[in-house]
Amino acid sequence: MNNEPWERRVEIGDCVLYQGDCLRIMPMLEGVDAAVTDPPYGIKEAAGKNKSRGLLAKARDYGNSTWDDEPATRARLELIREIAPLQIIFGGNFYDLPPTSCWLVWDKMINGDFADCELAWTNLTKSTKRIKFMWNGMLRQNNEPRGDHPTQKPIEVMRWCLGHIPDANVICDPFMGSGTTGVAAVKMGRKFIGIEREPKYFDIACKRIKEAAKQPDMLVAAEPEPKPVNGDMFAD
């Protein structure tokens, strides 16, 4: 019988991945430099929306799940802000978080049913920054595969986010999903701790991070702040 607060624990190189509820697992974590995550917003994005959406009518059907029926609880958000001195939280505009001088803005360069941009709240002491990166159907930049998770982020966008915290060596994503933050961390030579409740996405994350660990991009890790892809950042 498993008496631990997780269902499974997997180590891949410098990454430790947990399948379970982050509310139970986060209090056990130590030595985390930054929490970088994309919690559920409570917009029911997992409730079969993708298969019937405009340009995405032929997109993958992710089924009808309930994990995004409600936003992440206040208790989970408070723990995210407690486990690490630095925080980047996508969808921060959906939550009651303190005022910040630095929002990270992902301009998806699209029009349609989805929002034109996604916002990540941070506690960083710099001005708001923006990256332009197209992520729509067949027009995806870099032809990066998409289809593992309904709210999957591009690897380049997550690498850009991590570039704003160059001194953070240990990255934690308490809502790991399909593991994109972990893939970006591995490619940049960072250590990673990921937590995911849904078994199917945990399996996908393990597979993607294992593949990334075989080919880390150490040149990216040497850059203090990666430049945005086909875009610019607001001036300081």
C-alpha positions in Angstrom: 0.0 0.0 0.0 1.3 3.4 -1.0 1.4 5.7 2.1 3.1 8.6 0.2 1.1 11.7 -0.9 1.6 10.7 -4.6 0.4 7.8 -6.8 3.7 7.6 -8.7 7.2 9.2 -8.5 9.5 9.1 -11.5 13.1 10.4 -11.8 14.5 11.3 -15.2 18.0 12.8 -15.0 17.7 16.0 -13.0 13.9 15.8 -13.1 11.5 14.4 -10.4 7.9 13.9 -11.5 5.0 13.2 -9.3 1.5 12.0 -10.2 -0.9 13.2 -7.5 -2.5 16.3 -6.0 -0.1 19.3 -5.8 -1.9 20.4 -2.6 -0.5 17.3 -0.8 2.9 17.2 -2.5 4.0 20.9 -2.6 4.4 21.1 1.2 7.1 18.4 1.0 9.2 20.2 -1.6 12.5 22.0 -0.7 15.1 24.0 -2.6 12.7 25.2 -5.3 14.0 28.5 -7.0 11.0 29.2 -9.1 7.4 28.1 -9.6 6.4 28.3 -13.3 3.0 27.0 -14.0 -0.3 27.1 -15.9 -3.1 26.2 -13.5 -6.7 25.5 -14.6 -8.7 28.7 -15.1 -12.1 27.2 -14.6 -13.2 27.9 -18.2 -14.1 24.3 -19.0 -11.4 24.1 -21.7 -11.2 20.4 -21.1 -15.0 19.9 -21.7 -14.8 19.0 -25.4 -14.5 22.5 -26.7 -11.6 22.0 -29.2 -13.5 19.6 -31.5 -16.1 22.2 -32.4 -14.1 25.4 -32.5 -13.9 27.4 -35.7 -10.5 26.9 -37.3 -9.9 24.0 -34.9 -12.9 22.0 -36.1 -10.5 19.3 -37.4 -8.3 19.4 -34.3 -7.8 16.5 -32.0 -10.7 15.6 -29.8 -9.4 15.5 -26.2 -12.6 14.1 -24.8 -14.7 15.6 -22.1 -12.9 16.0 -18.8 -13.6 17.9 -15.6 -10.2 19.1 -14.5 -10.8 22.6 -15.8 -14.4 22.9 -14.5 -13.2 25.0 -11.6 -10.1 27.4 -11.2 -7.2 26.4 -9.0 -8.2 26.9 -5.3 -6.8 29.7 -3.2 -5.0 27.1 -1.1 -3.1 25.8 -4.1 -2.2 29.3 -5.3 -0.9 30.2 -1.9 1.3 27.1 -1.8 2.6 27.9 -5.2 3.7 31.3 -3.9 5.2 29.8 -0.8 7.4 27.0 -2.3 9.6 29.3 -4.3 10.8 32.9 -4.1 10.1 33.5 -7.9 6.7 32.8 -9.5 5.4 32.9 -13.0 1.7 31.9 -13.2 -0.1 31.8 -16.5 -3.8 32.8 -16.3 -2.9 35.2 -13.5 -5.7 37.5 -14.7 -8.2 34.8 -13.6 -7.0 35.0 -10.0 -6.8 37.4 -7.1 -3.0 38.0 -7.1 -1.1 41.0 -5.9 -0.3 44.0 -8.2 2.8 43.4 -10.4 5.0 45.5 -12.6 5.8 42.5 -14.8 3.2 40.6 -16.8 4.6 38.2 -19.4 2.4 38.5 -22.5 2.2 35.8 -25.1 0.8 37.3 -28.3 -0.5 34.3 -30.2 -0.9 36.3 -33.5 -4.3 34.9 -34.1 -7.9 36.0 -34.4 -10.9 33.8 -33.6 -12.5 32.0 -30.7 -9.3 32.0 -28.6 -7.9 35.0 -26.8 -5.4 37.0 -28.9 -2.9 36.9 -25.9 -2.3 34.9 -22.8 -1.1 36.6 -19.6 1.3 35.2 -17.0 1.4 37.0 -13.7 4.9 37.3 -12.1 6.5 38.6 -9.0 9.5 39.8 -11.0 10.8 43.3 -10.5 10.9 44.3 -14.2 8.6 45.8 -16.7 6.0 43.9 -18.7 7.4 41.8 -21.5 5.9 40.4 -24.7 6.6 37.5 -27.1 5.0 37.0 -30.5 4.6 33.3 -31.3 1.9 31.9 -33.6 0.2 28.8 -32.3 -2.9 28.1 -34.4 -3.7 25.0 -36.4 -1.4 24.4 -39.4 0.2 27.9 -38.9 2.1 26.9 -35.8 5.5 28.5 -35.7 8.5 26.1 -36.0 6.0 23.3 -36.8 6.1 22.3 -33.2 3.9 19.3 -32.5 0.7 20.1 -30.7 -2.0 17.7 -29.5 -0.9 16.3 -26.2 -3.0 18.6 -24.0 -5.9 21.0 -24.8 -4.1 24.0 -23.1 -0.5 23.0 -24.2 2.0 25.9 -24.4 4.8 26.1 -27.0 8.2 25.0 -25.8 9.7 28.3 -27.1 7.3 30.4 -25.1 8.2 28.5 -21.9 11.9 28.8 -22.7 11.3 32.5 -23.1 9.6 32.6 -19.7 12.5 30.8 -18.0 14.9 33.2 -19.7 13.5 35.9 -17.4 14.7 34.0 -14.4 18.2 33.0 -15.4 19.4 32.4 -11.8 16.6 29.9 -11.0 18.2 26.5 -11.2 15.3 24.4 -9.8 12.0 24.9 -11.5 8.7 23.5 -10.2 5.4 23.2 -12.2 2.6 22.0 -9.8 0.2 21.7 -12.8 2.6 20.0 -15.2 0.0 18.9 -17.8 1.9 17.4 -20.7 5.2 18.6 -19.4 6.1 21.5 -21.6 7.7 23.5 -18.8 9.8 20.5 -17.9 10.9 20.1 -21.5 11.9 23.7 -21.6 13.8 23.4 -18.3 15.7 20.3 -19.5 16.7 22.0 -22.7 18.0 24.9 -20.8 20.0 22.8 -18.3 17.8 23.4 -15.4 16.5 21.0 -12.8 12.7 20.3 -12.7 10.0 19.1 -10.4 6.7 18.4 -11.9 3.3 17.5 -10.4 0.3 16.3 -12.4 -2.9 14.7 -11.2 -4.3 13.2 -14.4 -2.6 9.8 -15.2 -2.8 10.2 -19.0 -1.1 13.5 -19.0 1.5 12.4 -16.4 2.4 9.5 -18.8 2.7 12.0 -21.7 4.9 14.3 -19.6 7.2 11.5 -18.6 7.7 10.5 -22.3 8.3 14.1 -23.5 10.7 15.0 -20.7 12.6 11.7 -21.2 13.0 12.5 -24.9 14.2 16.1 -24.1 16.7 14.8 -21.6 18.4 12.9 -24.4 19.1 16.1 -26.3 19.4 19.1 -24.0 20.1 22.4 -25.7 23.0 23.8 -23.6 23.5 26.8 -25.9 20.1 28.1 -24.8 21.1 27.7 -21.1 24.1 30.0 -21.7 21.8 32.9 -22.8 20.8 35.1 -19.9 17.5 36.0 -21.6 16.4 34.4 -24.9 15.1 36.7 -27.5 11.4 36.4 -28.4 10.6 34.5 -31.6 9.6 36.9 -34.4 8.6 39.5 -31.9 9.8 42.2 -29.6 9.5 43.0 -25.9 8.2 46.2 -24.4 11.1 48.5 -23.5 12.2 48.9 -19.9 
